Amino acid sequence: MRPSVSAILLLPLLAACATPVADEVARSAARRAVNPVIAERFPGIPLEPATNCIIDSATASEIITLATSARSAPDRAARIVLDVAQRPATIQCLATDGLPVLLNTL
């Protein structure tokens, strides 16, 4: 399903409102940019926990950029994901939330 132009333009405005609904809309759109990067760059890592760790460690600005660049700028999305993945909080999250899921699949 491809988002409409109006949905893409509305996304930054919703996120700027800083409401729980707007935050969830932006995070959901950002996940669509993060998932393919995780799947391609980190094969074998459980997708859902890794994506959650990336989203939770990203700044609001990064989430908005991810949400708006899912289809239009995949290289920019990949750079953001790789930058966020290197942060200590993200690494800790992956060790805590992602590793147990990975070990349970072995």
N, C-alpha and C positions, 0 to 999 in steps of 0.2 A: 504494500500500500504506500503510495507516494503522497507526502503532505502537500497541501495546496499552498500557493504563494501567500495567500492571506494568513494561513496558519503560521507560516514561517515569519511573516512580518509581525504577527500578533504575539509571538513567543517572547521576544525581548520586552515588550510592554507588560505582559503578564508577569514576567520574572521581576521586573522593576517594582511591581506592586508589593512584593515581599509578603505575600499571603501563603498559607499552607497549600492552597490549590495551585497557585502560580508556581511555587517551588516544585510541586510534584509534576506539573506539566513540563517544566524545564528539565527536571531530572529524567523523566521518562524519555523525552526527546534526546537527551544526552546519551542515554543508554544505547540508543540505536546507533550512535557514532562509536561508542566504546566497544560494544560487543564484537564487531568484525575485527577491530584492531587486536583485541585480546586473543581471539580465535586464530588470527594469522601469526602474530608475533610471539605468542606464548602457548603453543599447542600443548594440550594435555592438562593445562591448568583449568580447574572448574570455572566455567564461564560466569555463572551468576555471582558467586562470592567475590571473584576477582573484579567484576564490573562494579559491584556494590562498594568494594574498597576504593576503587578509582573515583567513583562518584562522591563518596563520603569524604575523600581527601582533597577533592578539587575545590578551588575557590568558586564563589558565585560567578565571577567573570569567566572562568574556565568552563563552568557548566553551561553558561549562555553561549559561549563560542562553540562548544561541542554540540549543543542542541541545534544551533543554526548552521553548522557545517557538516552535519551527518552525510549529506549527499553532495553538497556543493563544493566542499573543500576537504576531502578525506585525508590529504597529506597533513593539513593543519591539525585535524583531529588526532591523527596518529602521533604527531609531535607532542601534543598536550597529554595524551594518554601515557606516552613514554616518560615525559617529564614528571607527571604525577606518580607514576609507578615507582620512581626512584626515591620518593620522599620517605623518611623514616616512619611516619604514621601509616603510610600505605603498606610498607613492608611488614610492619607489625600487624596490621589488619590481615594481610595475606597469610601470615604465619598463624594467626589465631583463627581466622574464619575459613581460609582456603585450603590450608594444609590438611586439616582433619577430613574435609570432603574428599580431597585427592587420595589420602591414605585409605579411606573407606571404599574406594573404587578398585583398589589393587587386589 
